[in-house]
Amino acid sequence: MANIEKRTISLPGDQAAFIDAKVQAGEYASASEVIRAGLRALRERDKAVERWLKGEVAASYDAMKADPARRVSVDTAFASVRDRHAARVKAHK
């Protein structure tokens, strides 16, 4: 493992209890391992968001800039989302 640096952190009670529960359940050997796992997950989530922004969002933006006819108003976009949501709710009843 790389050079270890000690940190002092403050956590709300529910987060501290969550860490303690993970250690007590034997899922992790220490609170530090729980925190490291959480930071690895956060790093992966950040990388996934970055890939999504660069891949899908940037591509959509570039396509819209290249063909302005693809643009839709905010009202139209939200109406479409509301319609799809209503259809899904109806389908699950």
C-alpha atoms as a printed R data frame, in Angstrom:
   type eleno elety resid chain resno       x      y       z
1  ATOM     1    CA   MET     A     1   0.000  0.000   0.000
2  ATOM     2    CA   ALA     A     2   1.163  3.549  -0.665
3  ATOM     3    CA   ASN     A     3   2.369  5.902   2.023
4  ATOM     4    CA   ILE     A     4  -0.332  6.139   4.687
5  ATOM     5    CA   GLU     A     5  -1.358  9.587   5.881
6  ATOM     6    CA   LYS     A     6  -3.454  9.942   8.997
7  ATOM     7    CA   ARG     A     7  -6.549 12.146   8.943
8  ATOM     8    CA   THR     A     8  -9.013 13.127  11.595
9  ATOM     9    CA   ILE     A     9 -12.582 13.367  10.351
10 ATOM    10    CA   SER     A    10 -15.933 14.149  11.898
11 ATOM    11    CA   LEU     A    11 -19.012 12.163  10.912
12 ATOM    12    CA   PRO     A    12 -22.694 12.299  11.786
13 ATOM    13    CA   GLY     A    13 -23.786  9.507  14.104
14 ATOM    14    CA   ASP     A    14 -25.557  7.503  11.426
15 ATOM    15    CA   GLN     A    15 -22.457  7.406   9.223
16 ATOM    16    CA   ALA     A    16 -20.218  6.428  12.137
17 ATOM    17    CA   ALA     A    17 -22.705  3.698  13.070
18 ATOM    18    CA   PHE     A    18 -22.721  2.460   9.465
19 ATOM    19    CA   ILE     A    19 -18.925  2.141   9.510
20 ATOM    20    CA   ASP     A    20 -19.013  0.377  12.868
21 ATOM    21    CA   ALA     A    21 -21.675 -2.045  11.624
22 ATOM    22    CA   LYS     A    22 -19.557 -2.957   8.572
23 ATOM    23    CA   VAL     A    23 -16.570 -3.694  10.812
24 ATOM    24    CA   GLN     A    24 -18.647 -5.600  13.397
25 ATOM    25    CA   ALA     A    25 -20.219 -7.712  10.638
26 ATOM    26    CA   GLY     A    26 -16.731 -8.719   9.532
27 ATOM    27    CA   GLU     A    27 -17.069 -7.129   6.105
28 ATOM    28    CA   TYR     A    28 -14.031 -4.956   6.819
29 ATOM    29    CA   ALA     A    29 -11.186 -5.287   9.300
30 ATOM    30    CA   SER     A    30 -11.202 -1.624  10.334
31 ATOM    31    CA   ALA     A    31 -12.968  1.696   9.955
32 ATOM    32    CA   SER     A    32 -10.088  2.800   7.721
33 ATOM    33    CA   GLU     A    33 -10.837 -0.030   5.296
34 ATOM    34    CA   VAL     A    34 -14.494  1.024   5.133
35 ATOM    35    CA   ILE     A    35 -13.491  4.616   4.371
36 ATOM    36    CA   ARG     A    36 -10.967  3.497   1.723
37 ATOM    37    CA   ALA     A    37 -13.635  1.345   0.040
38 ATOM    38    CA   GLY     A    38 -16.025  4.294   0.068
39 ATOM    39    CA   LEU     A    39 -13.407  6.558  -1.478
40 ATOM    40    CA   ARG     A    40 -12.660  3.969  -4.188
41 ATOM    41    CA   ALA     A    41 -16.390  3.796  -4.979
42 ATOM    42    CA   LEU     A    42 -16.601  7.597  -5.085
43 ATOM    43    CA   ARG     A    43 -13.595  7.735  -7.434
44 ATOM    44    CA   GLU     A    44 -15.226  5.153  -9.734
45 ATOM    45    CA   ARG     A    45 -18.517  7.066  -9.703
46 ATOM    46    CA   ASP     A    46 -16.686 10.281 -10.607
47 ATOM    47    CA   LYS     A    47 -14.921  8.499 -13.473
48 ATOM    48    CA   ALA     A    48 -18.256  7.102 -14.723
49 ATOM    49    CA   VAL     A    49 -19.826 10.569 -14.662
50 ATOM    50    CA   GLU     A    50 -16.825 11.977 -16.526
51 ATOM    51    CA   ARG     A    51 -17.084  9.222 -19.176
52 ATOM    52    CA   TRP     A    52 -20.822  9.942 -19.550
53 ATOM    53    CA   LEU     A    53 -20.222 13.686 -19.880
54 ATOM    54    CA   LYS     A    54 -17.438 13.260 -22.442
55 ATOM    55    CA   GLY     A    55 -19.120 10.449 -24.342
56 ATOM    56    CA   GLU     A    56 -22.857 11.034 -24.400
57 ATOM    57    CA   VAL     A    57 -23.433 14.609 -23.291
58 ATOM    58    CA   ALA     A    58 -20.627 16.118 -25.346
59 ATOM    59    CA   ALA     A    59 -21.675 14.080 -28.398
60 ATOM    60    CA   SER     A    60 -25.289 15.257 -28.026
61 ATOM    61    CA   TYR     A    61 -24.149 18.852 -27.654
62 ATOM    62    CA   ASP     A    62 -21.897 18.591 -30.715
63 ATOM    63    CA   ALA     A    63 -24.721 17.037 -32.761
64 ATOM    64    CA   MET     A    64 -27.084 19.825 -31.718
65 ATOM    65    CA   LYS     A    65 -24.519 22.495 -32.608
66 ATOM    66    CA   ALA     A    66 -24.006 20.865 -36.011
67 ATOM    67    CA   ASP     A    67 -27.753 20.622 -36.667
68 ATOM    68    CA   PRO     A    68 -29.713 23.307 -34.780
69 ATOM    69    CA   ALA     A    69 -32.977 21.805 -36.062
70 ATOM    70    CA   ARG     A    70 -32.466 19.038 -33.442
71 ATOM    71    CA   ARG     A    71 -33.058 21.533 -30.630
72 ATOM    72    CA   VAL     A    72 -36.242 21.359 -28.562
73 ATOM    73    CA   SER     A    73 -37.568 23.865 -26.080
74 ATOM    74    CA   VAL     A    74 -37.371 23.243 -22.356
75 ATOM    75    CA   ASP     A    75 -41.165 23.043 -22.256
76 ATOM    76    CA   THR     A    76 -41.195 20.375 -24.961
77 ATOM    77    CA   ALA     A    77 -38.440 18.386 -23.246
78 ATOM    78    CA   PHE     A    78 -40.214 18.437 -19.883
79 ATOM    79    CA   ALA     A    79 -43.543 17.543 -21.491
80 ATOM    80    CA   SER     A    80 -41.873 14.529 -23.078
81 ATOM    81    CA   VAL     A    81 -40.401 13.436 -19.743
82 ATOM    82    CA   ARG     A    82 -43.781 13.860 -18.012
83 ATOM    83    CA   ASP     A    83 -45.506 11.837 -20.745
84 ATOM    84    CA   ARG     A    84 -42.982  8.994 -20.498
85 ATOM    85    CA   HIS     A    85 -43.275  8.988 -16.718
86 ATOM    86    CA   ALA     A    86 -47.057  8.884 -16.862
87 ATOM    87    CA   ALA     A    87 -46.921  5.982 -19.323
88 ATOM    88    CA   ARG     A    88 -44.577  4.024 -17.048
89 ATOM    89    CA   VAL     A    89 -46.740  4.667 -13.997
90 ATOM    90    CA   LYS     A    90 -49.825  3.540 -15.928
91 ATOM    91    CA   ALA     A    91 -48.059  0.413 -17.175
92 ATOM    92    CA   HIS     A    92 -47.130 -0.635 -13.629
93 ATOM    93    CA   LYS     A    93 -50.636 -0.332 -12.166
